[in-house]
């Protein structure tokens, strides 16, 4: 049994939990509107955004400008991610990985690390009253982690190899579409493939050097969902004061440029096609793109119906394929992608139908009813993004790091309501007149070329 004297501040809080039960139970009656926006501020040189619905739980994240877009060498982003809360690693100068695990479990908290093309995200989910402990922990992880040789070779490398082995056709096709769209930067793969010579670049020393570049006050944002700004001010200032203000080097922050093109990769197994166009970025409102995503759709929300969306109808008519549309929004660019996977012949037919559907929209073939449904779907996607997937945390942090402000939900909802059939027609027409980014992975004898689909690359 662990003695009380050996427990940290967070562990002692867990033992005193019954005394705080009243605080934990108060939140349900005071829940705020789910449409509340993140409120930005700066605390002790750290960019901070918070949103408080007075609920019993909190999500707290450090969003660092360290995604694959910014890595100077292949694999450094995934290496940095795997050193945080993964595979028994994350020893710091103050705590071992075992101690961090036990303390978090005593408090009922959940820890995770993941990355996007623009960010490495260290996130904690916990009961509201434990904000001090997890604020301290996240600050400690980004400023005092030990990047040891044995942990890299015995744990981190194995995790990376396991994820490389799991890369499927859909992931490879999406990476290929980004590559032809943006080349470097946002065009870098989300995970290095098994053929990438990461051993030439990736080791504990290069990861530590990348951490020094990324983990400083100029390159991080702290975002909280379920915490008051006053609470963050109280704890961010003392715990993040040890985080360096800047680094001795600079990340590659060149602006994104869209190119377009086509890439084809032969691969056994499932087939995949991605048809992509310039999309909406985080910093520039473009409600037509969100409504277009809702209209293209994909998976039906109603179990026994194919749904109203164009892609749902196309897959219902071609069994063996799945498809959906998504706008990948980044700080200075976006990629509107139609992603199709499944059996080769079915994937090819759905791709043809998807382009036909886009051309129909560009020709003004959207009914009033379908437009209403698409706008409603776009609203739901916006409001549920943070609650269901946590993307609101990442987007809020990315906007802060890019010098902007988190999305204003009320303003965005109003903009979606203002989308008309004419505006949607103009948006689709502009996409088709420009260059597409098309990737095909699988049986290339069956999968169509961009030219076969009637697209410019």
C-alpha positions in Angstrom: 0.0 0.0 0.0 1.3 3.5 -0.9 1.7 5.6 2.2 -0.1 9.0 2.3 3.2 10.8 2.6 4.3 9.4 -0.8 1.3 10.7 -2.6 1.4 13.8 -4.7 -1.0 16.7 -4.4 -3.2 15.1 -7.1 -3.2 11.7 -5.3 -4.3 13.4 -2.0 -7.1 15.1 -3.8 -8.3 11.7 -4.9 -8.4 10.4 -1.3 -10.4 13.5 -0.3 -12.9 13.0 -3.1 -15.9 12.4 -0.9 -15.5 15.9 0.6 -15.7 17.3 -2.9 -18.7 15.3 -4.0 -21.1 18.2 -3.6 -19.0 20.3 -6.0 -19.0 17.5 -8.5 -22.8 17.1 -8.4 -23.7 20.7 -9.0 -23.0 21.0 -12.7 -26.0 19.4 -14.4 -28.6 22.0 -13.6 -26.4 24.8 -14.7 -25.4 23.6 -18.1 -24.9 26.3 -20.7 -25.8 26.4 -24.3 -23.7 23.9 -26.4 -23.2 26.7 -28.9 -20.8 28.6 -26.6 -17.6 29.7 -28.2 -14.1 29.4 -26.8 -13.0 32.7 -25.2 -9.3 33.6 -26.0 -6.8 35.3 -23.7 -3.1 35.3 -22.8 -1.9 34.1 -19.4 1.8 34.6 -18.5 2.8 34.6 -22.2 0.7 31.5 -23.0 -2.2 31.6 -25.5 -5.3 30.2 -23.8 -8.8 29.6 -24.8 -11.6 28.3 -22.6 -15.3 27.3 -22.8 -17.3 26.6 -19.6 -20.6 24.8 -19.6 -20.5 24.3 -15.8 -20.5 20.5 -16.3 -18.8 18.0 -13.9 -15.9 17.1 -16.3 -13.2 19.0 -18.0 -11.0 18.4 -21.1 -7.7 20.2 -21.1 -5.2 20.2 -23.9 -1.9 21.6 -24.9 -1.9 22.1 -28.6 1.7 22.5 -29.9 2.7 23.6 -33.4 4.5 20.4 -34.0 2.4 18.5 -36.6 3.9 16.8 -39.7 3.7 20.1 -41.5 6.4 21.5 -39.3 8.7 18.5 -38.7 12.2 19.2 -40.2 12.8 15.4 -40.7 10.4 12.5 -41.4 8.9 10.8 -38.3 9.7 13.4 -35.7 6.1 14.3 -35.0 5.0 10.7 -34.4 8.1 10.2 -32.3 7.2 13.2 -30.2 3.6 11.9 -29.8 4.7 8.4 -28.8 6.9 9.8 -26.0 3.8 11.2 -24.4 1.4 9.0 -22.4 2.2 6.0 -24.6 3.6 2.5 -24.1 4.8 3.2 -20.5 7.0 6.1 -21.5 6.8 9.7 -20.3 9.3 9.8 -17.5 9.9 13.4 -16.4 12.5 15.0 -14.2 9.9 14.9 -11.4 7.8 11.8 -11.9 8.1 8.3 -13.4 5.7 7.0 -16.0 4.4 4.6 -13.4 3.7 7.4 -10.9 1.9 9.5 -13.5 -0.3 6.5 -14.4 -1.2 5.7 -10.8 -1.9 9.3 -9.9 -4.1 9.8 -12.9 -6.0 6.6 -12.3 -6.6 7.6 -8.6 -8.2 10.7 -9.9 -10.2 8.9 -12.6 -8.5 10.9 -15.3 -7.7 9.9 -18.9 -4.6 10.9 -20.7 -3.9 10.8 -24.5 -1.6 12.2 -27.1 -2.2 12.4 -30.8 -1.2 14.5 -33.8 -2.6 16.2 -36.8 -0.9 17.7 -39.8 -0.4 20.9 -37.8 -0.3 20.0 -34.2 0.8 17.5 -31.5 -2.0 17.4 -28.9 -1.5 16.4 -25.3 -4.9 16.0 -23.7 -6.3 15.2 -20.3 -10.0 14.5 -19.4 -10.9 14.5 -15.7 -13.3 15.6 -13.0 -13.7 19.3 -12.8 -12.1 19.9 -9.4 -8.9 18.2 -10.5 -7.9 21.0 -12.8 -4.8 22.0 -10.7 -3.2 18.5 -10.9 -3.7 18.0 -14.6 -2.6 21.6 -15.5 0.6 20.9 -13.6 1.1 17.5 -15.3 0.7 18.9 -18.8 3.1 21.7 -18.1 5.6 19.2 -16.7 5.3 16.9 -19.7 6.1 19.5 -22.3 9.0 21.1 -20.3 10.6 18.2 -18.4 10.2 15.0 -20.3 13.2 12.6 -20.4 13.9 11.4 -24.0 15.9 8.3 -23.1 17.6 5.9 -25.4 16.2 2.6 -24.0 12.6 3.9 -24.1 13.0 5.0 -27.7 14.3 1.6 -28.8 12.2 -0.6 -26.6 8.9 1.2 -26.7 8.6 4.2 -29.0 10.1 2.5 -32.1 7.8 -0.5 -31.6 4.7 1.7 -31.4 5.7 3.5 -34.6 6.3 0.2 -36.5 2.9 -1.1 -35.3 1.1 1.9 -36.7 3.0 1.8 -39.9 1.9 -1.8 -40.4 -1.7 -0.7 -39.9 -1.7 1.9 -42.6 -4.5 1.0 -45.0 -5.4 2.0 -48.5 -7.7 4.8 -47.3 -4.9 6.4 -45.2 -2.4 6.1 -48.0 -4.8 7.6 -50.5 -5.5 10.6 -48.2 -1.8 11.2 -47.7 -1.3 11.0 -51.5 -4.0 13.5 -52.1 -2.5 15.9 -49.6 0.9 15.4 -51.3 -0.2 16.3 -54.8 -2.3 19.2 -53.4 0.4 20.8 -51.2 3.7 19.0 -52.0 5.7 19.8 -48.8 4.3 21.1 -45.5 0.7 20.0 -45.4 1.6 17.4 -48.1 3.8 15.4 -45.7 2.2 12.1 -44.7 0.4 11.9 -41.4 2.4 8.7 -40.6 5.6 7.7 -42.3 5.1 4.5 -44.4 7.1 1.4 -43.9 9.3 2.3 -46.9 10.3 5.7 -45.4 13.9 5.5 -44.2 13.1 6.9 -40.7 16.1 5.2 -39.2 18.3 7.8 -40.8 16.5 10.7 -39.1 14.5 9.4 -36.1 16.1 8.7 -32.7 15.8 10.0 -29.1 18.2 12.9 -29.7 16.3 14.2 -32.8 13.0 13.9 -31.0 14.4 15.8 -28.1 15.7 18.5 -30.4 12.3 18.8 -32.1 10.6 19.0 -28.7 12.9 22.0 -27.8 11.8 23.7 -31.0 8.1 23.0 -30.5 7.4 23.1 -26.8 7.7 26.8 -26.0 5.2 29.6 -25.2 5.4 31.0 -28.7 4.4 27.6 -30.2 1.8 26.3 -27.8 -1.8 27.0 -26.9 -3.7 25.7 -23.8 -7.4 25.0 -24.5 -10.0 24.0 -22.0 -13.5 22.7 -22.4 -15.3 22.7 -19.1 -13.1 25.1 -17.1 -13.6 28.8 -16.2 -11.1 31.4 -17.4 -10.6 32.4 -13.8 -9.6 28.8 -12.9 -7.1 28.7 -15.8 -5.6 32.0 -14.8 -5.0 30.7 -11.3 -3.2 27.5 -12.4 -1.6 28.2 -15.8 0.5 31.0 -14.6 2.4 29.2 -11.8 2.7 25.8 -13.6 3.7 27.1 -17.1 6.2 29.6 -15.9 9.0 27.0 -16.4 8.1 26.6 -20.1 10.6 28.4 -22.3 9.4 31.6 -23.9 11.0 30.8 -27.2 13.5 28.3 -28.7 16.9 28.8 -30.2 15.8 27.6 -33.6 12.8 28.1 -35.9 10.2 25.8 -37.3 9.5 25.7 -41.0 6.4 28.0 -41.2 6.3 28.6 -45.0 2.8 29.4 -46.2 0.8 26.6 -47.9 0.3 26.7 -51.7 -2.2 24.6 -53.6 -0.9 22.7 -56.7 -3.2 19.8 -57.6 -2.3 16.7 -59.5 -2.7 12.9 -59.6 -0.9 10.0 -57.8 -1.6 6.3 -58.2 -0.2 3.6 -55.9 -0.6 -0.2 -56.6 -1.5 -2.1 -53.4 -3.1 -5.4 -52.5 -6.3 -5.4 -50.4 -9.0 -2.7 -50.3 -9.1 0.0 -53.0 -9.4 3.7 -52.3 -9.9 6.9 -54.3 -9.7 10.4 -53.0 -11.0 13.3 -55.1 -10.0 16.6 -53.5 -10.3 20.3 -54.2 -9.2 23.5 -52.4 -11.3 23.7 -49.3 -12.0 26.1 -46.4 -9.3 27.0 -44.0 -9.8 27.6 -40.3 -9.3 31.4 -40.4 -11.6 32.2 -43.4 -15.3 31.7 -43.1 -16.7 29.8 -46.1 -20.1 28.4 -45.2 -20.7 27.1 -48.7 -18.0 24.5 -48.2 -19.7 23.2 -45.1 -23.1 23.0 -46.8 -21.5 21.3 -49.8 -20.0 18.7 -47.5 -23.4 18.1 -46.0 -25.0 17.7 -49.4 -22.3 15.3 -50.6 -22.6 13.5 -47.3 -21.8 9.8 -47.3 -23.0 7.6 -44.4 -26.7 7.9 -43.7 -27.8 9.1 -40.2 -30.9 6.9 -40.4 -30.3 3.2 -40.1 -32.8 1.9 -42.6 -32.5 4.6 -45.2 -29.7 5.4 -47.7 -30.2 9.1 -46.9 -30.6 12.2 -49.0 -26.9 12.8 -49.7 -25.3 12.3 -53.1 -22.6 9.9 -52.0 -25.1 7.9 -49.9 -27.3 7.3 -53.0 -24.2 6.5 -55.1 -23.0 3.8 -52.6 -26.5 2.4 -52.2 -26.6 1.8 -56.0 -23.1 0.3 -56.0 -22.7 -2.3 -53.1 -19.2 -2.9 -52.0 -18.1 0.7 -51.7 -18.3 3.3 -48.9 -17.9 7.0 -49.4 -18.0 10.3 -47.5 -17.0 13.9 -47.9 -15.0 16.0 -45.4 -13.3 19.4 -45.4 -9.9 19.2 -43.8 -9.4 22.7 -42.4 -5.9 24.0 -41.6 -4.6 27.4 -40.5 -3.9 28.8 -43.9 -5.5 26.2 -46.3 -8.2 23.6 -46.6 -8.8 20.4 -48.6 -12.4 19.3 -49.5 -12.0 15.6 -50.0 -14.4 12.9 -51.3 -13.0 9.6 -49.9 -14.2 6.3 -51.4 -13.1 2.8 -50.3 -14.1 -0.8 -51.1 -14.0 -3.2 -54.0 -12.3 -1.9 -57.1 -15.2 -1.9 -59.6 -17.6 -0.4 -57.1 -15.1 2.3 -56.0 -14.7 3.3 -59.6 -18.4 3.6 -60.2 -19.0 5.7 -57.1 -16.2 8.0 -58.1 -17.9 8.6 -61.4 -21.2 9.2 -59.7 -19.5 11.6 -57.2 -18.2 13.8 -60.0 -21.5 13.7 -61.8 -23.2 14.9 -58.6 -20.7 17.8 -58.3 -21.4 18.7 -61.9 -25.2 18.6 -61.2 -24.7 21.0 -58.2 -22.7 23.3 -60.5 -25.5 23.2 -63.0 -28.0 24.3 -60.4 -29.6 21.0 -59.8 -30.1 21.3 -56.0 -33.7 21.1 -54.8 -34.9 23.4 -52.0 -35.5 20.4 -49.7 -32.0 19.0 -50.2 -30.5 22.4 -49.5 -32.5 22.7 -46.3 -31.3 19.2 -45.2 -27.7 20.0 -46.1 -27.7 23.3 -44.1 -29.2 21.4 -41.1 -26.5 18.7 -41.5 -23.8 21.4 -41.6 -25.1 23.0 -38.4 -25.1 19.6 -36.6 -21.6 18.9 -37.8 -20.4 22.3 -36.4 -22.1 21.9 -33.0 -21.3 18.3 -32.4 -17.6 18.5 -33.5 -16.3 19.5 -30.1 -18.7 17.4 -28.1 -18.2 14.1 -30.0 -14.7 14.2 -31.4 -12.9 16.9 -29.6 -11.9 18.6 -32.8 -13.1 22.0 -31.3 -10.1 21.9 -28.9 -7.6 21.3 -31.7 -9.2 23.9 -34.0 -9.3 26.5 -31.3 -5.6 25.9 -30.5 -4.6 26.0 -34.1 -6.4 29.3 -34.7 -4.7 30.8 -31.7 -1.3 29.7 -32.9 -2.0 31.2 -36.3 -2.8 34.5 -34.8 -6.5 34.3 -35.1 -9.3 33.6 -32.7 -11.5 30.4 -32.1 -14.5 30.0 -34.3 -17.5 32.1 -33.2 -20.3 29.6 -33.2 -23.3 32.0 -33.3 -21.8 33.9 -36.3 -21.0 30.7 -38.1 -24.5 29.3 -37.7 -25.9 32.5 -39.1 -23.6 32.3 -42.1 -24.8 28.7 -42.8 -28.4 29.9 -42.8 -27.5 32.4 -45.4 -26.3 29.8 -48.0 -28.5 29.8 -51.0 -28.7 27.4 -54.0 -27.0 30.1 -56.1 -24.1 30.4 -53.8 -23.7 26.6 -53.6 -23.8 26.4 -57.4 -21.1 29.0 -57.7 -18.9 27.2 -55.1 -19.2 23.8 -57.0 -18.6 25.5 -60.3 -15.4 27.1 -59.0 -14.1 23.7 -57.7 -14.6 22.0 -61.1 -13.0 24.8 -63.1 -9.8 24.5 -61.0 -7.3 21.7 -60.6 -8.3 18.7 -58.6 -6.1 16.5 -56.4 -6.8 12.8 -57.2 -5.2 9.7 -55.7 -5.9 6.1 -56.3 -4.6 3.2 -54.2 -5.2 -0.5 -55.0 -5.9 -2.3 -58.2 -4.8 0.3 -60.7 -6.1 -1.8 -63.6 -9.7 -1.1 -62.4 -9.5 2.3 -60.7 -10.1 5.2 -63.0 -7.8 8.1 -63.8 -8.8 11.7 -63.1 -9.2 12.2 -66.9 -11.7 9.4 -67.0 -13.7 11.2 -64.3 -13.7 14.4 -66.3 -11.5 16.3 -63.8 -8.6 18.7 -64.5 -5.3 17.9 -62.7 
